[in-house]
């Protein structure tokens, strides 16, 4: 899988689903027979979540991280208001003139 650094020209770019992305999420490849593993991944440090973290909590946390790792790359927002993915500019309070008592 290409890292994408060449395509984007950004040295800090991390391609979705890459090994660097997995490391940022705190995931490592699960060894065979790992009880705390989903889709071949496990948490790099399950003890980082404290001694009271239950196995259920860790599995749900792991499921969320694996889903993020395997997710699709988000669509780039369109600048054309007639195309899919267009979002109007955000309203900022400073854009409106001040009225009333100041």
C-alpha positions, 0 to 999 in steps of 0.5 A: 500500500502506498503511503501517499506522501509522494502523492500529496507532497506532505511529509506528515501525511498518514494514509488511511489503513497504513501501518503508520495509521495503525501505530497512531491508533495504538494497534499492533498485529495480534499473535495467533491465539490472542484472546483480545484481538479483532480482525488480526489486530490487538491493542499495543498496550491494554494496560494503558487504560488502567487496572479497572478496564474490563475485557468488554471495555477493551474489546469495544475500544479495539472494535472502534479502532479497527473500524477506523483503521479499515474505514474508507477515506473521507470524501473531499468537500466540494466547492461547487454548490451543485455537486454532491458533498457541498457544504455551505460556509460556516456562520461566524459571529464576527460576520454579522454587524453588531446591533443594539447596545454595545 
